[in-house]
Amino acid sequence: MSTQEPLVKAKLLSSPVAAYPDSARDAGQEGRVIVVAYLDKDGNVAEARVKTSSGFPELDTAARAAVMNMKFEPARRGSVTESSKVAVPISFSLN
């Protein structure tokens, strides 16, 4: 039997607003992007990949850039921090 501590998931500490690209705004583009953030043991985003596209490359790029600037409280088991991944939804709406 394993007596390993349960994993406490990473928590978002800061959430920069994704910059809405002017050309996408002018074209009336809206959508939702799911970005997977790969976090290091300190809660920094080491890599971000678009998991679900909005259908508009400019919105996807803006969402990925926003996630790269986010800061997380790292995942941990007991007092030991761990690298982890988390899905971050970013919505772009003109309303």
Buried (B, 14 or more C-beta within 10 A) or exposed (E): EEEEEEEBEBEEEEBEEBEBBEEBBEEEBBBBBBBBBBBBBEBBBEEBEBEBBBEBEBBBBBBBBBBBEBBBBBBBEEEEBBBBBBEBEBEBEEE
